[in-house]
Amino acid sequence: MEYWSNIINTAMIGTDKKMISDNELPSALTEMVSLIRLNDQIDKEEKFLQIAALALNYRQAGVQPLHKETVRLQPSPAEEKSYCSKSALQVLKDIQSEDSIPLLKFWLQQAEAKRQLVHPELIPSLLAAGAQTKSLQILVAVCCGKRGEWLSRFNELWNFSLNQTAEQLWQTGTPEQRRTIFRQTRISDPSLARVWLQQTWAQEDANTKAAFLEIFAINISEADISFLESASTEKSKKVKEEAIGLLKKIPSAAVVQWYQRELQQSVELKKEKALLGLSSKLVLKFHLPATIDEAIFKTGIEKLSNDKAFTDDEFIIYQLIRSVPPAFWQSHFSAGPQTVIDIFQKDSIGKKMMPALVIATANFKDEAWASNLSQHSEIFYMELLPLLPVQQQEHFSNKFFAQFPDNIIQFAVQRETEWSVELTKNIFIHIAKNPYNFTRSFFSQYIHLIPAPIIAELEKCTPPEEHLRIMWSNTSDYIIKLITLKVQTLKAFHE
């Protein structure tokens, strides 16, 4: 098939630099190519396209497979699981024609949960989908069963379907397979994932180490401290920064404990006499110790303020606050979260430190503090949404949607559970008014989050402008089609 490579090369560099010659083409095409070249009514670009089309048809006309009498293939082993129903198979065909990866993943997840296999006729197309979309590979391999494993031996692009254990994939898989299996293992068994990484750490290059450390943030815990402290001494600046950044997410890590000791000296809650000395009030005092260990500035703490709202000392304290778990303040002030929040908000400097408390809450994934801040802070902080219970996420998303539509959509698409009809309606009304910012792929990509009952509300999302109404009508039809496939998938596996 060298002639086809020559055609592709010519297409890439252009006919001005190179025109395909007769000796680069199969001899069977000589007569027809000569007729094309003799046609004076078309330019050289058109001649090239006609020759390429001729070669393509020749290429696809049929090729005799290599025949060897000595080759003996063992048949595929018998399947141990049952095949999916005919209705599930038909839905899968419809999904494939729609070319929706999220719907395909949704179908595969349902099949896996029911321990059912795809029928043999669709195995090649599923393996091809897995070759193109790495995130589908494990699901595809499971749902294609033993026949898929057998078939994968004949195409190296399908070798993800081989019957390999997770550890074998970790040891011998492609970089993408290793990252995928490491992520999955970090979710299901973080200790095992850490052991694997420790075993291969010395053989990994700096970029690979940094990439695995990014994944290492999943389920990070006190058990990871020793390994991360070792990684923080690496020569690579990128690896070192990743390791230190992860240590800063573990409350018991030495660096976090160090920050807490500095804050114990730098932030005090004192009683001061109020008017006429008849009463007293609690006052926050922010001041760095007279001497601060310079080594702290090698851990990522900036020495000079880059914000005019802060003095240099205030900025150092701000960075320390955002780097310790918010529960520290409950111990330091002997008070509950709501009281601590009130104390900060009533102080002029403390109010400037509130965003640092929010960052700390997000960094340490403190759901209790996220809930308290959302309910008692004078300002609602969008970055806390993912840490809230679903019911509160829905409440605040709908409450502040008009103010922060794009931010709320950004967080909504990261959820794992379906949106409520109310939130979906708010999102769709916004999209209908801004159709050029949200293509059809948005609905296809997040169909798993879109609830079926929204179909009854689609007409109510229609914008008043005529041209937008037409666009939304077409979009609504597409949404209904996707939801129908989703519902049919569920029905097929639960009937």
C-alpha distance (Angstrom), angle and dihedral (degrees) to the residues before:
residue distance angle dihedral
M1 . . .
E2 3.80 . .
Y3 3.81 90.2 .
W4 3.81 89.6 63.1
S5 3.80 91.2 53.8
N6 3.82 88.0 51.5
I7 3.80 90.3 53.5
I8 3.81 91.6 49.9
N9 3.81 91.2 48.4
T10 3.81 90.6 51.0
A11 3.81 90.7 49.5
M12 3.81 90.5 51.5
I13 3.81 98.8 48.6
G14 3.83 96.2 35.0
T15 3.79 134.2 -116.7
D16 3.79 91.4 -92.6
K17 3.79 89.5 69.6
K18 3.78 100.2 33.5
M19 3.80 135.9 8.3
I20 3.79 119.9 -163.5
S21 3.83 110.5 -105.0
D22 3.82 129.4 -143.9
N23 3.79 93.6 -111.5
E24 3.81 89.5 58.4
L25 3.82 91.4 60.0
P26 3.82 132.1 70.3
S27 3.82 112.6 -86.8
A28 3.81 89.5 -124.9
L29 3.81 88.6 70.0
T30 3.82 97.2 50.3
E31 3.80 97.1 99.8
M32 3.81 95.5 48.0
V33 3.81 93.0 43.1
S34 3.82 89.6 53.1
L35 3.82 90.4 55.3
I36 3.79 90.1 51.4
R37 3.80 92.5 49.6
L38 3.83 92.0 49.6
N39 3.81 92.2 55.3
D40 3.82 105.0 106.2
Q41 3.81 93.0 -176.8
I42 3.82 93.9 76.9
D43 3.83 132.8 56.9
K44 3.80 125.5 -120.7
E45 3.81 92.9 -95.6
E46 3.82 91.1 56.8
K47 3.81 90.0 45.4
F48 3.80 90.1 53.2
L49 3.82 91.8 49.3
Q50 3.81 91.6 50.3
I51 3.81 91.4 48.5
A52 3.82 89.9 48.2
A53 3.83 90.9 49.7
L54 3.82 90.2 49.0
A55 3.81 90.9 49.8
L56 3.79 91.7 47.6
N57 3.80 92.1 54.5
Y58 3.80 89.9 46.6
R59 3.79 89.6 50.1
Q60 3.79 92.9 50.2
A61 3.80 96.1 41.1
G62 3.80 91.7 92.7
V63 3.76 140.9 -68.7
Q64 3.77 124.8 -146.4
P65 3.80 111.1 -125.4
L66 3.76 119.1 -121.3
H67 3.79 107.7 -91.7
K68 3.77 120.4 -149.7
E69 3.77 121.3 168.5
T70 3.80 92.2 -157.8
V71 3.78 95.4 59.5
R72 3.78 113.0 99.7
L73 3.81 120.4 -176.6
Q74 3.75 121.6 -159.3
P75 3.79 112.6 -134.9
S76 3.79 119.7 -112.6
P77 3.82 114.0 -84.6
A78 3.79 116.5 -105.8
E79 3.78 116.7 -88.2
E80 3.78 119.3 -108.4
K81 3.81 95.4 -160.4
S82 3.78 128.8 62.2
Y83 3.80 124.6 -107.9
C84 3.79 120.9 -108.7
S85 3.81 120.1 -99.5
K86 3.80 122.8 -87.6
S87 3.80 90.1 -109.3
A88 3.83 91.0 53.6
L89 3.80 89.4 48.2
Q90 3.80 91.8 52.3
V91 3.81 91.4 49.6
L92 3.80 88.9 51.7
K93 3.81 90.3 53.1
D94 3.81 89.9 50.5
I95 3.80 91.1 49.0
Q96 3.79 91.5 50.5
S97 3.80 90.8 51.6
E98 3.81 88.3 51.9
D99 3.82 89.9 52.3
S100 3.81 93.3 -140.5
I101 3.80 112.0 155.2
P102 3.86 93.9 -169.7
L103 3.82 91.4 52.2
L104 3.81 90.3 46.5
K105 3.80 89.5 51.1
F106 3.81 89.5 47.9
W107 3.82 90.8 52.4
L108 3.81 92.0 48.0
Q109 3.81 91.4 49.7
Q110 3.80 90.8 53.4
A111 3.82 90.8 48.5
E112 3.80 91.9 48.7
A113 3.81 91.8 48.9
K114 3.81 89.7 53.1
R115 3.84 92.2 42.5
Q116 3.79 91.3 -122.9
L117 3.80 130.9 144.6
V118 3.78 133.3 -137.9
H119 3.81 115.1 -111.6
P120 3.84 114.6 -97.2
E121 3.81 94.3 -110.7
L122 3.82 91.6 68.6
I123 3.80 98.4 41.4
P124 3.86 95.2 94.5
S125 3.81 92.7 51.4
L126 3.81 91.2 48.0
L127 3.79 92.1 49.0
A128 3.81 88.4 50.0
A129 3.81 89.6 51.1
G130 3.79 89.7 50.7
A131 3.80 90.9 50.5
Q132 3.81 89.3 55.6
T133 3.82 98.7 39.5
K134 3.79 112.0 43.6
S135 3.82 94.4 -168.3
L136 3.82 89.5 65.2
Q137 3.78 97.2 51.6
I138 3.79 101.0 94.5
L139 3.81 92.6 44.9
V140 3.80 91.1 46.6
A141 3.80 91.6 49.9
V142 3.81 91.8 50.3
C143 3.81 94.8 46.9
C144 3.81 94.3 45.5
G145 3.79 91.3 56.6
K146 3.80 125.1 -171.3
R147 3.79 93.8 -27.9
G148 3.79 89.9 57.0
E149 3.79 90.1 49.0
W150 3.81 89.9 50.1
L151 3.80 93.2 46.9
S152 3.80 92.9 48.7
R153 3.82 90.0 68.9
F154 3.80 89.5 72.8
N155 3.81 96.9 56.0
E156 3.79 122.0 43.8
L157 3.82 90.3 -155.1
W158 3.80 87.3 65.5
N159 3.78 96.9 49.1
F160 3.81 90.5 111.7
S161 3.79 84.4 81.7
L162 3.79 92.6 65.5
N163 3.77 115.5 120.2
Q164 3.79 97.4 -104.9
T165 3.76 127.8 148.9
A166 3.80 120.4 -121.2
E167 3.80 90.3 -105.6
Q168 3.81 91.9 50.8
L169 3.79 90.3 52.3
W170 3.79 89.0 49.2
Q171 3.78 91.9 51.2
T172 3.81 101.0 40.1
G173 3.81 108.2 13.4
T174 3.78 128.5 111.2
P175 3.83 117.2 -87.4
E176 3.81 89.4 -99.7
Q177 3.82 92.3 49.3
R178 3.79 91.3 48.2
R179 3.80 92.4 51.3
T180 3.80 91.0 47.1
I181 3.79 95.1 49.4
F182 3.81 91.4 43.0
R183 3.82 90.5 53.5
Q184 3.81 92.1 48.4
T185 3.79 92.5 46.9
R186 3.79 91.3 46.9
I187 3.81 87.3 56.9
S188 3.81 97.0 45.1
D189 3.82 101.5 31.2
P190 3.84 112.8 8.3
S191 3.82 93.2 177.1
L192 3.81 92.3 56.2
A193 3.80 91.0 48.2
R194 3.80 89.7 52.5
V195 3.81 91.6 50.3
W196 3.81 90.7 51.0
L197 3.79 92.0 50.8
Q198 3.79 92.4 47.4
Q199 3.81 90.0 52.5
T200 3.82 94.5 54.0
W201 3.82 98.7 29.6
A202 3.80 96.1 103.5
Q203 3.83 91.6 53.3
E204 3.83 96.1 49.2
D205 3.81 121.4 94.5
A206 3.83 121.4 -126.2
N207 3.82 96.0 -97.9
T208 3.80 91.9 49.4
K209 3.80 91.0 48.1
A210 3.79 91.4 51.4
A211 3.83 91.0 48.1
F212 3.80 91.9 52.4
L213 3.81 91.4 46.9
E214 3.80 89.2 56.4
I215 3.82 88.3 57.4
F216 3.81 89.8 42.5
A217 3.81 89.1 73.8
I218 3.83 87.9 78.5
N219 3.83 109.5 102.5
I220 3.79 91.5 -8.6
S221 3.80 112.6 -176.8
E222 3.78 146.4 162.7
A223 3.82 89.4 -82.2
D224 3.82 88.9 68.7
I225 3.80 96.2 57.1
S226 3.81 98.6 92.7
F227 3.80 93.7 50.9
L228 3.81 93.1 45.1
E229 3.80 92.6 48.3
S230 3.80 88.1 54.6
A231 3.83 91.1 47.7
S232 3.82 90.1 50.5
T233 3.81 89.0 67.5
E234 3.83 93.8 58.6
K235 3.80 119.0 126.3
S236 3.79 92.2 -126.3
K237 3.81 109.8 91.3
K238 3.81 90.9 -151.4
V239 3.80 93.3 53.1
K240 3.80 91.9 44.3
E241 3.82 92.7 51.6
E242 3.81 92.2 47.2
A243 3.82 91.1 51.2
I244 3.81 94.0 47.3
G245 3.80 90.1 46.2
L246 3.82 89.8 54.8
L247 3.81 92.6 47.0
K248 3.80 87.8 55.5
K249 3.81 88.1 62.2
I250 3.83 93.5 59.7
P251 3.85 113.5 80.9
S252 3.80 94.3 -151.9
A253 3.82 95.1 49.1
A254 3.82 114.4 118.5
V255 3.80 93.3 -119.1
V256 3.82 92.3 53.9
Q257 3.80 91.2 46.3
W258 3.80 88.5 50.8
Y259 3.81 90.8 53.1
Q260 3.80 90.4 49.8
R261 3.80 92.2 53.5
E262 3.81 90.0 51.6
L263 3.81 90.9 49.8
Q264 3.81 91.8 49.5
Q265 3.81 86.8 62.8
S266 3.81 96.1 36.8
V267 3.82 103.3 48.5
E268 3.78 120.3 46.5
L269 3.79 133.9 173.0
K270 3.80 108.7 -143.3
K271 3.76 135.0 177.9
E272 3.79 115.1 -123.0
K273 3.78 129.3 -176.5
A274 3.76 114.1 -103.9
L275 3.81 129.0 -148.7
L276 3.84 113.3 -22.2
G277 3.77 89.2 -6.4
L278 3.79 91.7 -87.7
S279 3.79 94.3 122.6
S280 3.76 140.5 13.8
K281 3.77 136.2 -131.9
L282 3.79 136.3 -162.0
V283 3.79 114.4 -107.2
L284 3.79 130.0 -172.6
K285 3.78 117.5 -130.2
F286 3.81 120.7 -162.0
H287 3.80 117.5 -167.6
L288 3.80 133.6 137.0
P289 3.81 117.9 -126.9
A290 3.79 114.8 -95.2
T291 3.79 88.2 -108.8
I292 3.76 124.1 31.9
D293 3.78 123.9 -174.7
E294 3.82 106.6 -103.7
A295 3.79 89.3 -148.0
I296 3.79 88.5 75.2
F297 3.80 89.0 73.1
K298 3.80 89.6 62.8
T299 3.81 90.5 64.1
G300 3.79 95.6 68.0
I301 3.81 99.5 -82.3
E302 3.81 110.5 133.2
K303 3.78 116.4 -134.5
L304 3.80 98.9 -153.7
S305 3.79 127.3 52.3
N306 3.79 117.8 -111.5
D307 3.80 91.4 -171.5
K308 3.81 123.2 74.6
A309 3.80 89.8 -146.9
F310 3.82 90.4 68.2
T311 3.77 134.2 58.3
D312 3.80 114.9 -136.3
D313 3.82 91.6 -100.7
E314 3.80 92.4 47.2
F315 3.78 90.8 49.6
I316 3.81 91.8 52.8
I317 3.82 89.8 51.0
Y318 3.82 89.8 46.7
Q319 3.82 90.3 55.4
L320 3.81 91.3 47.6
I321 3.83 91.8 50.5
R322 3.79 92.5 52.7
S323 3.83 89.5 50.1
V324 3.82 100.1 56.4
P325 3.81 127.8 69.6
P326 3.81 110.9 -95.6
A327 3.82 89.7 -126.6
F328 3.84 85.6 72.7
W329 3.81 88.6 77.1
Q330 3.79 92.4 55.7
S331 3.79 88.7 59.1
H332 3.81 94.7 39.2
F333 3.82 94.6 50.4
S334 3.85 96.8 28.0
A335 3.78 88.5 -128.4
G336 3.79 140.4 114.8
P337 3.83 124.4 -101.6
Q338 3.82 94.7 -97.2
T339 3.81 91.9 52.0
V340 3.81 92.1 47.2
I341 3.81 90.4 50.6
D342 3.82 90.8 50.2
I343 3.81 91.0 49.2
F344 3.81 92.1 53.4
Q345 3.80 94.4 43.9
K346 3.81 94.5 50.9
D347 3.81 92.9 54.6
S348 3.82 121.1 78.0
I349 3.80 93.8 -137.7
G350 3.80 92.8 35.1
K351 3.80 89.8 57.0
K352 3.81 88.5 57.7
M353 3.81 88.1 53.0
M354 3.82 94.2 54.8
P355 3.85 94.5 92.6
A356 3.82 87.7 54.9
L357 3.81 89.5 56.0
V358 3.80 88.7 50.9
I359 3.82 92.4 50.0
A360 3.82 89.9 49.3
T361 3.80 90.4 50.5
A362 3.80 90.7 52.5
N363 3.83 94.1 43.5
F364 3.80 93.6 51.7
K365 3.83 92.7 37.0
D366 3.80 91.6 -129.6
E367 3.81 102.8 176.1
A368 3.81 94.7 -176.3
W369 3.79 91.9 54.9
A370 3.80 91.6 44.2
S371 3.79 89.0 56.2
N372 3.81 92.7 47.3
L373 3.79 93.5 47.4
S374 3.80 91.5 48.6
Q375 3.79 91.5 52.2
H376 3.81 101.9 37.8
S377 3.79 107.1 27.5
E378 3.80 117.1 102.2
I379 3.81 88.0 -133.8
F380 3.79 126.2 47.4
Y381 3.80 110.5 -129.1
M382 3.79 112.3 -149.8
E383 3.81 94.3 -157.1
L384 3.81 89.4 69.7
L385 3.81 94.0 62.9
P386 3.85 97.0 92.4
L387 3.82 90.5 54.3
L388 3.79 94.8 54.8
P389 3.81 124.7 92.5
V390 3.80 111.5 -94.8
Q391 3.80 92.1 -106.3
Q392 3.82 91.4 55.0
Q393 3.80 91.3 43.6
E394 3.78 88.4 56.0
H395 3.81 92.7 46.2
F396 3.79 96.7 50.6
S397 3.80 93.8 38.1
N398 3.77 91.3 56.8
K399 3.81 93.3 39.8
F400 3.81 94.7 54.1
F401 3.79 99.9 27.7
A402 3.80 95.2 107.6
Q403 3.83 90.0 54.0
F404 3.79 99.3 42.5
P405 3.83 108.9 19.8
D406 3.81 97.8 150.3
N407 3.82 93.7 44.8
I408 3.78 92.5 49.2
I409 3.81 92.4 48.1
Q410 3.81 88.6 49.7
F411 3.81 90.4 56.9
A412 3.80 94.7 38.0
V413 3.81 93.4 60.2
Q414 3.81 89.4 55.6
R415 3.79 92.4 61.6
E416 3.79 122.7 105.2
T417 3.80 96.9 -152.3
E418 3.79 126.6 70.9
W419 3.79 118.8 -91.4
S420 3.77 119.5 -112.5
V421 3.79 117.2 -105.9
E422 3.82 89.7 -110.9
L423 3.81 94.1 54.2
T424 3.80 91.6 43.1
K425 3.79 89.7 51.6
N426 3.82 91.4 51.6
I427 3.80 90.3 49.1
F428 3.81 93.1 48.0
I429 3.82 93.3 47.7
H430 3.79 88.4 54.3
I431 3.79 92.5 46.5
A432 3.80 92.2 48.0
K433 3.81 88.7 57.0
N434 3.81 92.1 46.9
P435 3.82 104.8 37.8
Y436 3.78 94.7 154.4
N437 3.80 91.5 61.1
F438 3.83 94.1 52.4
T439 3.78 119.5 48.5
R440 3.80 126.6 -169.7
S441 3.78 89.2 -91.8
F442 3.82 88.4 71.2
F443 3.81 91.6 65.7
S444 3.79 92.8 42.1
Q445 3.79 92.4 49.7
Y446 3.81 95.1 49.2
I447 3.79 101.4 32.4
H448 3.82 89.4 118.7
L449 3.83 87.8 66.4
I450 3.81 97.2 46.7
P451 3.83 113.6 94.5
A452 3.80 118.7 -134.9
P453 3.85 95.0 -128.8
I454 3.82 89.5 66.9
I455 3.81 87.0 81.7
A456 3.80 88.6 79.7
E457 3.82 90.2 54.0
L458 3.81 100.1 46.6
E459 3.80 94.7 95.3
K460 3.82 90.1 53.1
C461 3.82 88.7 59.2
T462 3.81 91.8 61.9
P463 3.84 113.1 123.3
P464 3.84 119.1 -132.6
E465 3.82 96.3 -121.0
E466 3.81 111.3 98.7
H467 3.82 97.6 -135.8
L468 3.81 90.9 47.2
R469 3.80 91.1 48.4
I470 3.80 91.1 57.6
M471 3.79 91.7 48.6
W472 3.80 92.3 48.1
S473 3.81 91.2 49.0
N474 3.81 89.9 57.2
T475 3.80 91.1 44.4
S476 3.80 91.1 50.2
D477 3.78 90.8 55.2
Y478 3.79 89.4 53.1
I479 3.82 92.2 48.4
I480 3.81 90.5 50.6
K481 3.80 89.8 51.2
L482 3.81 92.0 52.4
I483 3.79 94.0 45.3
T484 3.80 90.4 48.4
L485 3.80 90.3 55.4
K486 3.79 90.5 47.8
V487 3.80 92.3 50.5
Q488 3.80 91.8 45.2
T489 3.80 89.7 52.4
L490 3.80 92.1 53.8
K491 3.78 91.8 45.5
A492 3.81 93.0 48.6
F493 3.82 92.4 55.4
H494 3.79 96.4 41.3
E495 3.80 102.9 42.3
